[in-house]
């Protein structure tokens, strides 16, 4: 997204799908939270990725690969 902050949303839409993807990522060792209603409007569920300068390139690569593998 166009976010300029450490928090990067990955829009999923469906809340059940967002929770499922979050669980699949956790099984791969990645804690990526599903944000869903009522926190966000219905139909706009998303994953919340929080990046920091402490993350290594290998960790970011693992995240990108894992996201690609669980993409609906």
C-alpha positions as CSV (number, residue, x, y, z in Angstrom):
1,X,0.0,0.0,0.0
2,X,1.0,3.6,0.0
3,X,1.5,3.7,3.8
4,X,4.5,5.7,4.9
5,X,4.6,4.2,8.4
6,X,6.0,1.0,9.9
7,X,2.5,-0.5,9.8
8,X,1.8,-2.0,6.4
9,X,-1.8,-3.2,5.8
10,X,-2.4,-6.0,3.3
11,X,-6.0,-5.8,2.3
12,X,-7.8,-9.1,2.3
13,X,-11.5,-8.2,2.4
14,X,-13.1,-11.2,4.0
15,X,-12.6,-11.6,7.7
16,X,-12.5,-15.4,7.7
17,X,-9.9,-15.4,5.0
18,X,-7.8,-12.9,6.9
19,X,-7.9,-15.0,10.0
20,X,-7.0,-18.1,8.0
21,X,-4.0,-16.4,6.4
22,X,-2.9,-15.1,9.7
23,X,-3.0,-18.6,11.1
24,X,-1.0,-20.0,8.1
25,X,1.6,-17.3,8.6
26,X,1.9,-18.1,12.3
27,X,2.5,-21.7,11.4
28,X,5.4,-20.5,9.3
29,X,6.8,-18.5,12.3
30,X,5.4,-15.1,11.4
31,X,3.2,-13.2,13.7
32,X,0.9,-11.2,11.4
33,X,-2.3,-10.1,13.0
34,X,-5.7,-10.2,11.2
35,X,-7.6,-7.0,11.7
36,X,-11.4,-7.5,11.1
37,X,-14.7,-6.0,12.1
38,X,-15.6,-4.3,14.3
39,X,-12.1,-2.7,14.3
40,X,-12.5,-2.0,10.5
41,X,-15.6,-1.8,8.4
42,X,-17.2,-5.0,7.1
43,X,-15.5,-6.2,3.9
44,X,-12.2,-4.5,4.7
45,X,-10.4,-7.1,6.8
46,X,-6.7,-6.9,6.5
47,X,-3.4,-8.2,7.7
48,X,-1.3,-5.8,9.8
49,X,2.4,-6.1,9.2
50,X,4.6,-4.0,11.5
51,X,8.2,-3.5,10.2
52,X,11.1,-2.1,12.1
53,X,14.8,-1.3,11.4
54,X,15.6,-4.3,13.5
55,X,14.3,-6.7,10.8
56,X,17.0,-8.3,8.7
57,X,16.7,-8.6,4.9
58,X,16.3,-12.4,5.3
59,X,13.3,-11.9,7.6
60,X,11.6,-9.6,5.1
61,X,12.4,-12.1,2.3
62,X,10.8,-14.9,4.5
63,X,7.7,-12.7,5.0
64,X,7.3,-11.9,1.2
65,X,7.7,-15.6,0.3
66,X,5.2,-16.7,3.0
67,X,2.7,-14.1,1.9
68,X,3.1,-15.3,-1.7
69,X,2.6,-18.9,-0.6
70,X,-0.7,-18.3,1.3
71,X,-2.2,-15.8,-1.1
72,X,-5.8,-16.8,-1.7
